[in-house]
C-alpha cells in the first residue's frame, strides 16, 4: 500500500518528516542528469541550466512573455529600473527582467533554497548577465537568520531549528534599498510568506515610488506562515495604492473589491502608488 506525501506529513512528527523531505529533495537532484538548454523566454534568448525535474518542466520550452511581466511594463518596469525579485527560484524571470531594464538597470534576485540559488547564479554567469545580483537569502520582516524548509520550491519554516530545515540569511526590502538603491519594482513570490516580506518594506512603501507585484498564495500557504490575505492587503491602503487583482493566470486584471479574496485561492496582486492629489 502506498501513502501520499500529504498523508505522510499528517501522520509523522515534524522531527521525522522534515529530514525525510530534505533527503528526498537531495536524492532527486543527485539522480537528475544536468544539462543546459537554449530557449526564447519572452523574446530573450537564454541558456538555462537544468538540474532537477521541476526546472525541466518549467523551463525546457520557449516562453511567451508572462502576462504579469506585461503588466509591470506598463508601469515602472523600464530601461534603467532597479528591480528586487524576492523568491527568484533559478533566476529565469530575473534574467527576463534584466533584458528589459538593460545595462543601466539592476535586478537583485533573492532566493532562499540553496540548490535554486546555486543554479540561479550559474544561469546568470552562463548568460553574462552583469546587471543581475543573486543573493542566497530569504525575504523577511527583519534581518538576521531564518530556517528554510528545503524543497525544489521550499518555504520558510515557522521557527528556527525546524527539523529538515537550513538556516539562511534574512533580508528586508528596506535593507536591500539601502544597499542597492531604492527599487522601482518589487516582485514577491515567497510561498505564503508575503505579509512578512511586506513588513520589512515599510520605508519603501511609504516613499510611494515603487510598483509591487505580489503572488498571493492560497489560504493554506498563508496560514502556514501565520498570516492571512488581509495581512498582505493591510500594507496597501486604498487611499495610497491602486490594487488590481488577477487569478493565477495573470491574464485578466480587475480593481480590488471587498470579498474578492474570500475564497482563499491563489492570486496575483499588481500594486501602484496613487499620484498625489
HELIX and SHEET records of a PDB file:
HELIX    1   1 UNK A    5  UNK A   11  1                                   7    
HELIX    2   2 UNK A   14  UNK A   31  1                                  18    
HELIX    3   3 UNK A   53  UNK A   59  1                                   7    
HELIX    4   4 UNK A   67  UNK A   73  1                                   7    
HELIX    5   5 UNK A   92  UNK A  101  1                                  10    
HELIX    6   6 UNK A  114  UNK A  126  1                                  13    
HELIX    7   7 UNK A  173  UNK A  180  1                                   8    
HELIX    8   8 UNK A  194  UNK A  199  1                                   6    
HELIX    9   9 UNK A  202  UNK A  207  1                                   6    
HELIX   10  10 UNK A  219  UNK A  224  1                                   6    
HELIX   11  11 UNK A  229  UNK A  233  1                                   5    
SHEET    1   A 2 UNK A  35  UNK A  41  0                                        
SHEET    2   A 2 UNK A  44  UNK A  50 -1                                        
SHEET    1   B 8 UNK A 132  UNK A 136  0                                        
SHEET    2   B 8 UNK A 106  UNK A 111  1                                        
SHEET    3   B 8 UNK A  82  UNK A  86  1                                        
SHEET    4   B 8 UNK A 185  UNK A 188  1                                        
SHEET    5   B 8 UNK A 211  UNK A 216  1                                        
SHEET    6   B 8 UNK A 267  UNK A 273 -1                                        
SHEET    7   B 8 UNK A 241  UNK A 246 -1                                        
SHEET    8   B 8 UNK A 253  UNK A 255 -1                                        
SHEET    1   C 4 UNK A 138  UNK A 139  0                                        
SHEET    2   C 4 UNK A 165  UNK A 171  1                                        
SHEET    3   C 4 UNK A 144  UNK A 149 -1                                        
SHEET    4   C 4 UNK A 155  UNK A 156 -1                                        
END                                                                             
